[in-house]
């Protein structure tokens, strides 16, 4: 049994980490921090956990030394405090955007500020098991990718590895309101969010840099907020190289994911769920990927879908933890999702 602390446990990602880790047979959550809510019970903000834990929030400074620590929010405005906390754990998982990019210039372009500790960029192992499983087995610092970056990367990676597509790719990411976090402000009020299709990042969404780094493709990305609470769907428009066949595309996906426990290939000719969509994945750690192809024009559409809080965040972190500790990858992650919803 390993000891775990969650730094910043009051938000949606913190709640998902708690939900997953409280049911994990090899993990014990010993501390959950929140500066704003210190002293209050964690199930006050996460009512789905009522009866599952007596934990109360503590100040970050009161977090003890543990085996594993999860950060759910940025530490860029308290560099010294974050560094001190990292010293209290043998292994650290960072679910914020702080360490996702390896290039300080890219970070400044996408986040509009200088990174205060650029020497840390490129030092974390990406928490994407399908691409970095061997590195995760020995990692001590892990940076979990963004939710839309994960969906798009898993949809595009087989095509890129097989050399089936041209490098220029356009990604349209769609995400529910929980993707903005629990304190997103006025724009996420029900009166403002309900019924919308809000194109909140029409150009150069920050996840495009992550997708480019993972796949080697030239990615441009937009992002739209949709009328849902959970869920991500990433639709990537590409062009197949001359001579590419549908059989070769399908074979590339099957080869890439034949042994992956949490990626399912969905590209069917009929039925209600012919291509990936997040509804049936909510609460699960699954990502579904698929494609549509027009051999006459060469247009190739790659699609990925997942729950932004699970496979797009907390679930990816727990899966990476399982790999790091040598446990079965699906430990604590066997929930399949619900249908109908």
HELIX and SHEET records of a PDB file:
HELIX    1   1 UNK A   12  UNK A   22  1                                  11    
HELIX    2   2 UNK A   42  UNK A   44  5                                   3    
HELIX    3   3 UNK A   47  UNK A   49  5                                   3    
HELIX    4   4 UNK A   60  UNK A   62  5                                   3    
HELIX    5   5 UNK A   79  UNK A   86  1                                   8    
HELIX    6   6 UNK A  104  UNK A  111  1                                   8    
HELIX    7   7 UNK A  118  UNK A  120  5                                   3    
HELIX    8   8 UNK A  129  UNK A  136  1                                   8    
HELIX    9   9 UNK A  147  UNK A  161  1                                  15    
HELIX   10  10 UNK A  177  UNK A  180  5                                   4    
HELIX   11  11 UNK A  186  UNK A  188  5                                   3    
HELIX   12  12 UNK A  190  UNK A  193  1                                   4    
HELIX   13  13 UNK A  207  UNK A  215  1                                   9    
HELIX   14  14 UNK A  246  UNK A  257  1                                  12    
HELIX   15  15 UNK A  278  UNK A  281  5                                   4    
HELIX   16  16 UNK A  310  UNK A  314  3                                   5    
HELIX   17  17 UNK A  315  UNK A  325  1                                  11    
SHEET    1   A 7 UNK A  57  UNK A  58  0                                        
SHEET    2   A 7 UNK A  27  UNK A  33  1                                        
SHEET    3   A 7 UNK A   2  UNK A   7  1                                        
SHEET    4   A 7 UNK A  66  UNK A  71  1                                        
SHEET    5   A 7 UNK A  89  UNK A  94  1                                        
SHEET    6   A 7 UNK A 141  UNK A 143  1                                        
SHEET    7   A 7 UNK A 125  UNK A 126  1                                        
SHEET    1   B 7 UNK A 198  UNK A 201  0                                        
SHEET    2   B 7 UNK A 218  UNK A 225 -1                                        
SHEET    3   B 7 UNK A 168  UNK A 175  1                                        
SHEET    4   B 7 UNK A 232  UNK A 239 -1                                        
SHEET    5   B 7 UNK A 299  UNK A 306 -1                                        
SHEET    6   B 7 UNK A 287  UNK A 294 -1                                        
SHEET    7   B 7 UNK A 263  UNK A 265  1                                        
END                                                                             
